[in-house]
Amino acid sequence: MSLVTLTWMEVFHSAFDGIHRHIESRKKYLKQGAGLDKSLAWDYDIEGAGAERAFAKYINVYYSSPINTFKEPDVGEWQVRWTGHERGCLVVKEGDSEDEPFVLVRGRSPRYEIIGWMRGKDAKQYKYKKSVGGNPPAYFVPEADLTKFTSG
């Protein structure tokens, strides 16, 4: 895994992007993702944007700050999934792309860890499938099963 530290200006832009996403979602009456604590929606949006920016910085590609792009990749061809949990898993949902790579990024602004990745079709295995808190089933891939990056 690799550590990425955002500059304070990158933190500012990530927070702005997260707030923008949050407001756009509320304006459209979109629901918070299944299994996510609604009281932390603001935090999820801001930290998710920070994780995307950190990953873009890690792979050295331009980050376009996507808003309202939903199923489109977050950074280049990559879907970025953020967790603030020390032992958080890569979560891939049933409706997610089978062909795109999903990367797990963990941490809190300004420091994020790039944990590893897996293609959607490889994540969608029965051994990873579970339902948490009465929510629709998803695939929870542990860190140990992810492919590590060899360099940024």
Disulfide bonds with the S-S distance in Angstrom:
none
